[in-house]
Amino acid sequence: MSYGEPMAALRGQELEQVAAATPADARAVGGETQFIERLRAGETAAFDRLVQERSGEVYALLYRLTEDPEEARDLTQETFLRVFQSIDRFRGDADLKTWIYRIALNQARNRWRWWRRRRRDVTVSLDAGNGPDAQPLDAILRAAGASPEQETLMREREAVLRRALRALGRTYREVVVLRDVEGLTYEEIATTLEISVGTVKSRLSRGRQELRRKIGSSL
């Protein structure tokens, strides 16, 4: 199978629109094993279907991590190239979505390292006080005092959140996006990032605390 064939559709898609419409579960659980076997066998139609079904949510994840549509689009293509190259090594220890997310995050991290080596990475101090914080993003925004009934204020809140996420350290941004935006469980995040559940909770607490501080000072 040529990788270029299934990826041609991806390059031609308006991924921003696809991301907004991506279903939460692309296939029933019962058909997942058979579908993975088709992927491992190199079936072009199966991989094309995977790209069509999953590219939107992968793009959305990468866009939230990078805040750059072109960067997210490039990383999405790189992610599916790596999926294509590595699918025969997929052992089913995690579900397919979690495995693809892990690859996407690794691609984003590699890109961040590339920028850092060229002194174009902007870092943010995370020396503020630590402490437990169990509030998700929507609660943080509500605590900032904005009214969700007013469309203008809603857009302003979203812009503030995007800026705050962009300024958040990478390790915290990853966990916050995976939990509060993508809705993954602690266990799924731990598998995706290859860290312990305890570390997930710790980073999430710190990330939410930092976000609330940054958002509070902006509104």
Secondary structure as a PSIPRED ss2 file (coil, helix, strand):
# PSIPRED VFORMAT (PSIPRED V4.0)

   1 M C   1.000  0.000  0.000
   2 S C   1.000  0.000  0.000
   3 Y C   1.000  0.000  0.000
   4 G H   0.000  1.000  0.000
   5 E H   0.000  1.000  0.000
   6 P H   0.000  1.000  0.000
   7 M H   0.000  1.000  0.000
   8 A H   0.000  1.000  0.000
   9 A H   0.000  1.000  0.000
  10 L H   0.000  1.000  0.000
  11 R H   0.000  1.000  0.000
  12 G H   0.000  1.000  0.000
  13 Q C   1.000  0.000  0.000
  14 E C   1.000  0.000  0.000
  15 L H   0.000  1.000  0.000
  16 E H   0.000  1.000  0.000
  17 Q H   0.000  1.000  0.000
  18 V H   0.000  1.000  0.000
  19 A H   0.000  1.000  0.000
  20 A H   0.000  1.000  0.000
  21 A H   0.000  1.000  0.000
  22 T C   1.000  0.000  0.000
  23 P C   1.000  0.000  0.000
  24 A C   1.000  0.000  0.000
  25 D C   1.000  0.000  0.000
  26 A C   1.000  0.000  0.000
  27 R C   1.000  0.000  0.000
  28 A C   1.000  0.000  0.000
  29 V H   0.000  1.000  0.000
  30 G H   0.000  1.000  0.000
  31 G H   0.000  1.000  0.000
  32 E H   0.000  1.000  0.000
  33 T H   0.000  1.000  0.000
  34 Q H   0.000  1.000  0.000
  35 F H   0.000  1.000  0.000
  36 I H   0.000  1.000  0.000
  37 E H   0.000  1.000  0.000
  38 R H   0.000  1.000  0.000
  39 L H   0.000  1.000  0.000
  40 R H   0.000  1.000  0.000
  41 A C   1.000  0.000  0.000
  42 G C   1.000  0.000  0.000
  43 E C   1.000  0.000  0.000
  44 T H   0.000  1.000  0.000
  45 A H   0.000  1.000  0.000
  46 A H   0.000  1.000  0.000
  47 F H   0.000  1.000  0.000
  48 D H   0.000  1.000  0.000
  49 R H   0.000  1.000  0.000
  50 L H   0.000  1.000  0.000
  51 V H   0.000  1.000  0.000
  52 Q H   0.000  1.000  0.000
  53 E H   0.000  1.000  0.000
  54 R H   0.000  1.000  0.000
  55 S H   0.000  1.000  0.000
  56 G H   0.000  1.000  0.000
  57 E H   0.000  1.000  0.000
  58 V H   0.000  1.000  0.000
  59 Y H   0.000  1.000  0.000
  60 A H   0.000  1.000  0.000
  61 L H   0.000  1.000  0.000
  62 L H   0.000  1.000  0.000
  63 Y H   0.000  1.000  0.000
  64 R H   0.000  1.000  0.000
  65 L H   0.000  1.000  0.000
  66 T H   0.000  1.000  0.000
  67 E C   1.000  0.000  0.000
  68 D C   1.000  0.000  0.000
  69 P H   0.000  1.000  0.000
  70 E H   0.000  1.000  0.000
  71 E H   0.000  1.000  0.000
  72 A H   0.000  1.000  0.000
  73 R H   0.000  1.000  0.000
  74 D H   0.000  1.000  0.000
  75 L H   0.000  1.000  0.000
  76 T H   0.000  1.000  0.000
  77 Q H   0.000  1.000  0.000
  78 E H   0.000  1.000  0.000
  79 T H   0.000  1.000  0.000
  80 F H   0.000  1.000  0.000
  81 L H   0.000  1.000  0.000
  82 R H   0.000  1.000  0.000
  83 V H   0.000  1.000  0.000
  84 F H   0.000  1.000  0.000
  85 Q H   0.000  1.000  0.000
  86 S H   0.000  1.000  0.000
  87 I H   0.000  1.000  0.000
  88 D H   0.000  1.000  0.000
  89 R H   0.000  1.000  0.000
  90 F C   1.000  0.000  0.000
  91 R C   1.000  0.000  0.000
  92 G C   1.000  0.000  0.000
  93 D C   1.000  0.000  0.000
  94 A C   1.000  0.000  0.000
  95 D C   1.000  0.000  0.000
  96 L H   0.000  1.000  0.000
  97 K H   0.000  1.000  0.000
  98 T H   0.000  1.000  0.000
  99 W H   0.000  1.000  0.000
 100 I H   0.000  1.000  0.000
 101 Y H   0.000  1.000  0.000
 102 R H   0.000  1.000  0.000
 103 I H   0.000  1.000  0.000
 104 A H   0.000  1.000  0.000
 105 L H   0.000  1.000  0.000
 106 N H   0.000  1.000  0.000
 107 Q H   0.000  1.000  0.000
 108 A H   0.000  1.000  0.000
 109 R H   0.000  1.000  0.000
 110 N H   0.000  1.000  0.000
 111 R H   0.000  1.000  0.000
 112 W H   0.000  1.000  0.000
 113 R H   0.000  1.000  0.000
 114 W H   0.000  1.000  0.000
 115 W H   0.000  1.000  0.000
 116 R H   0.000  1.000  0.000
 117 R H   0.000  1.000  0.000
 118 R C   1.000  0.000  0.000
 119 R C   1.000  0.000  0.000
 120 R C   1.000  0.000  0.000
 121 D C   1.000  0.000  0.000
 122 V C   1.000  0.000  0.000
 123 T C   1.000  0.000  0.000
 124 V C   1.000  0.000  0.000
 125 S C   1.000  0.000  0.000
 126 L C   1.000  0.000  0.000
 127 D C   1.000  0.000  0.000
 128 A C   1.000  0.000  0.000
 129 G C   1.000  0.000  0.000
 130 N C   1.000  0.000  0.000
 131 G C   1.000  0.000  0.000
 132 P C   1.000  0.000  0.000
 133 D C   1.000  0.000  0.000
 134 A C   1.000  0.000  0.000
 135 Q C   1.000  0.000  0.000
 136 P C   1.000  0.000  0.000
 137 L H   0.000  1.000  0.000
 138 D H   0.000  1.000  0.000
 139 A H   0.000  1.000  0.000
 140 I H   0.000  1.000  0.000
 141 L H   0.000  1.000  0.000
 142 R H   0.000  1.000  0.000
 143 A H   0.000  1.000  0.000
 144 A C   1.000  0.000  0.000
 145 G C   1.000  0.000  0.000
 146 A C   1.000  0.000  0.000
 147 S C   1.000  0.000  0.000
 148 P C   1.000  0.000  0.000
 149 E C   1.000  0.000  0.000
 150 Q C   1.000  0.000  0.000
 151 E H   0.000  1.000  0.000
 152 T H   0.000  1.000  0.000
 153 L H   0.000  1.000  0.000
 154 M H   0.000  1.000  0.000
 155 R H   0.000  1.000  0.000
 156 E H   0.000  1.000  0.000
 157 R H   0.000  1.000  0.000
 158 E H   0.000  1.000  0.000
 159 A H   0.000  1.000  0.000
 160 V H   0.000  1.000  0.000
 161 L H   0.000  1.000  0.000
 162 R H   0.000  1.000  0.000
 163 R H   0.000  1.000  0.000
 164 A H   0.000  1.000  0.000
 165 L H   0.000  1.000  0.000
 166 R H   0.000  1.000  0.000
 167 A H   0.000  1.000  0.000
 168 L C   1.000  0.000  0.000
 169 G C   1.000  0.000  0.000
 170 R H   0.000  1.000  0.000
 171 T H   0.000  1.000  0.000
 172 Y H   0.000  1.000  0.000
 173 R H   0.000  1.000  0.000
 174 E H   0.000  1.000  0.000
 175 V H   0.000  1.000  0.000
 176 V H   0.000  1.000  0.000
 177 V H   0.000  1.000  0.000
 178 L H   0.000  1.000  0.000
 179 R H   0.000  1.000  0.000
 180 D H   0.000  1.000  0.000
 181 V H   0.000  1.000  0.000
 182 E C   1.000  0.000  0.000
 183 G C   1.000  0.000  0.000
 184 L C   1.000  0.000  0.000
 185 T C   1.000  0.000  0.000
 186 Y H   0.000  1.000  0.000
 187 E H   0.000  1.000  0.000
 188 E H   0.000  1.000  0.000
 189 I H   0.000  1.000  0.000
 190 A H   0.000  1.000  0.000
 191 T H   0.000  1.000  0.000
 192 T H   0.000  1.000  0.000
 193 L H   0.000  1.000  0.000
 194 E C   1.000  0.000  0.000
 195 I C   1.000  0.000  0.000
 196 S C   1.000  0.000  0.000
 197 V H   0.000  1.000  0.000
 198 G H   0.000  1.000  0.000
 199 T H   0.000  1.000  0.000
 200 V H   0.000  1.000  0.000
 201 K H   0.000  1.000  0.000
 202 S H   0.000  1.000  0.000
 203 R H   0.000  1.000  0.000
 204 L H   0.000  1.000  0.000
 205 S H   0.000  1.000  0.000
 206 R H   0.000  1.000  0.000
 207 G H   0.000  1.000  0.000
 208 R H   0.000  1.000  0.000
 209 Q H   0.000  1.000  0.000
 210 E H   0.000  1.000  0.000
 211 L H   0.000  1.000  0.000
 212 R H   0.000  1.000  0.000
 213 R H   0.000  1.000  0.000
 214 K H   0.000  1.000  0.000
 215 I H   0.000  1.000  0.000
 216 G H   0.000  1.000  0.000
 217 S C   1.000  0.000  0.000
 218 S C   1.000  0.000  0.000
 219 L C   1.000  0.000  0.000
